[in-house]
Amino acid sequence: MGGQMEEQMVLLQNMSTEWGRWMQSLDAREVVVEVEGVGTRAAVTSRVLRPRGILRRAQWAENEMPVELVREAVRLRALMAHPRGGTWTWAALSMKSSEGYKLISDFDYDREPVLDPPYTAEDCAKELEVFPRDPGAIPDWMKIGV
């Protein structure tokens, strides 16, 4: 698990550096990425606050973050898995230029994901196969996969 922790830290550092560079290239003020996942499925949304239009006023833009940057956030799911505790099903990652491009993260290991189409019992079974949990660590909504 030590190697996995090191890989997680390297990925987070790389994400921080790459996201910061990308934000600076656009003069973006803030970026927010939300990831929801179960099994092998994941949904990602991103919002970027950046100058837009003729007056260059800061406005939110939806899903403009490059796929290669967002993909790294999804990769975190596997790297952050805990033996017998699974991995997170929801994450919010954000960065602000006013805070020195520091990556801020929030992870929830039990939150029910909202996917389109909705998750299935098969998705939950795959989640528990790939990221095993002790019975007491399985949220109620995920138990359809047991």
N, C-alpha and C positions, 0 to 999 in steps of 0.2 A: 504493500500500500504506500510505502514511502516514495517509490517511483511515480505512482499515480498522483500523489500530492505534489511532487515536484513538477510533473507535467501540467497539472492544474494551475500552479503558480506561474509557470512560463506562459501558458495560454492567456491567463488574465493579464499579465504584463504586456504581452504582444497585442492583445485587444486594446488595452489602454493606450498604447503607443499609436497603433494604427487608427483607432477611432479619433484620437486627438489630432493626428495629421490630417485626416479626412475633414474633420470639423474646421480646422484652420484653413484648409484649401477653399472652403465655401464661406468662410467667415460666419460659420454657424455658432449660435449662442448656447444651444442645448440639444441633446439627443436623448430619446427615451426608446428603449427596445423592450418589448414584452414577449416572452416565450411561454407557450403552454405545450405540454407533451404528455403522451402516454403510449407505452409500447414503442413502436417504431415511427409513430406519427408525431409531428410537431407543427405548430402554427406560430408564426412570428408576425408581429406588427412593429413598425418603427415610426417615430415622429421626429422631425427635425425642425428646430426654430432657427430660421435663417433669413437674411435679407431677400426680399422678393419684390418684383414689380418695378415700375418706373421710379418710384420714390425710395426703393430699397429698404422698406420698413420690414422689421422682423415679423414673419408669419410662420405658422406651423405648416409643414408639408408632410403628407402621409406617405409612408413606404418608399422614400427616396434613398434610403441608405443602401449602398451596394451589397449585393447578395453575398459576396465573399467576406464582408465584415459581419453580416448578420449570421452567417453560417457558423462562425466561431462561437457565438452565444449558444447555439444548439449543441455544439460539441461538448460544452461544459456539462451537459446532463450526464453523459457517461463518466466523465472524469470526477464528478462530485458524488458518485454513488457510494453509499455506506453499506458495508456487509450487514445483512439482515435488516437494514433500514431503508433500502431502496434509494431512489434519487428524487430530486425535486420534479414537480409536475407544473410548476409556475415559477417564472423569474421575471424580475424587472431590473434592467440595467440602464443606468443613466450617466450622463456626463455633461458638465457645464463649463463653458469657457471662463465664467466669472469665478470658478472654484479651481482654476488651474488645470483643467482637463483631467480631473481625478475620476476614475471609474467608481461609481456607487452601485451596489447590488443588493437585491432582496430576493430570497429564495423561500419557497413554500413546498414542503415535501408531501403535503396532504390535500392541497387545494384541488378541487374538481375542475378539470380543464373544460373549456367551452370550445369545441372543435366543430368544423363544418366539412363533411357530415359529422354528426355526433360520434363519440367513441363507442366502441362495442365491447361485449364480453371478451371477444378475441383480442382486442387491443389491451384490455386489462390483464388477460392471461399472459400476453407477450411481455408486458411490463414486469409482471411478477417472475417470469422466466429469466429475463435479461437482468433485472434489478431486484433480486429476492428480498423479501421482507419477513420478519418474524410476524406471526399471526396478530399480535397486539399492535404492530406498526402499519397494518393495512387499513386505510381509511374505508369507511362504509361503502362509498360509491365504487371503490375498486374491487370489492369482494365478489362482484359478479364474475370475476376472472379466476376465482379460486377453484 
